[in-house]
Amino acid sequence: MISHIIVSSLIYALYWMVRIVPVIALGVFVTNFAVNNGLMHKFDRLINPISRNAHISTISALAVVTCTFSTVAGYSMLVDGLTEKIISEREVIATTLISSFASILSHFFTFFIPVVIPLLGLTTGSIYVCLLMLTALLKTCFGIFLARHWLKDAENVSKQSAANYADTPVADKRAALNKSAKSTYKMLKRIVPTMSITLLLVAIAMELNLFESFSAVFAPLTNLLGLESGVVLICATDIVNTTSGLILAGSMLSEGLISTKGVLIALLLGNVASFSARFTKHSLPLHVSLFGPKLGSKTVAINAATTLVLNVIFILVLLMI
C-alpha cells in the first residue's frame, strides 16, 4: 500500500517535472538572452510617454525606464537626483509608483511567461498575469495623478542633467549567452527543488485523499463565501512560498480540484494575507537603504497600501462574478 502510494506519487511528480522544467528553462534562457542583448530597450516607447505626461524631471523619467531592467538601478538615479536637490521627496514617491508598470515588465519576460503561465496553464496563467499587470498599471496611473498634482508647477530638468545616466553598453553575443546560461541555471537551481518536493507532496496528498478531508474541515467557511475548499490550501501555501503556491494551484487545476476563478481568488488572497510580510522583508530594507528611514518607509507604505487596495477590489469583483 505504502509502496504503491510512493511509486504513484513519484511518477506523478516526474511527469510534471518533465513537462514543465524544459519550458521554464527555455523561456528563462531566451528572455535573459534578450535582456542581455539590449532588446528590452524596445519597451522604452511604452514608458517614456507615461513619464513625460506626468510632469516629472528627466532624471525621474530615466529612472522609470531603467526600472524596466533593474529597480535598484532606477531607484539609485532617484537617490542621486535627491542628493543633488534636482528632485523633491514628493517626486521620488510619485516616481516609485509610476515605475510600477516598468518594473513588472522585466518580471513579465523573466518570470510570468516562462514560469507562471506554464505552471497555471495558458488561460488561468494569462488571466492572473493580466491582473498583476493591471495592478501595476493602475499604480502607475495613481503615481502620474500624484505627480501632476504635486509637481504641476515644477519644470523638467534639461537633458544635460541626465548625461551621466547613459545606457549600459550591450554585451557581445558570447558574453550574453554565458550570462543567460548562468541566470537560467540559478533560476532552475532555485525552482526545481521546490517544484519537485511540492509536486511529490501534492501527489501523496491526493493518493491519501487528504484534499477531500481538508475540504470537509473548511467546507462551512468556504461555502459561506461561495469559495472552493482548495482556495484556502493554495492561499496558505502561497503565503509561505509564492512558487510553491503556483505549483500547487497548477496541479490542483489540472486535476480538476479547483476552478480558474478559485485559483485567481486564492493567489490574490495570498497576496493580501502576506503583503505586509513581503513588503517588510523585501521592499522596506531596499527603500530604507536607498532613501533613508523616513522617506523609505513612506514610499513602502504608499506602494503597499495601493497594492493592497487594488488586490482587495479584484477579489471582490471575482466573488461577484
Disulfide bonds with the S-S distance in Angstrom:
none
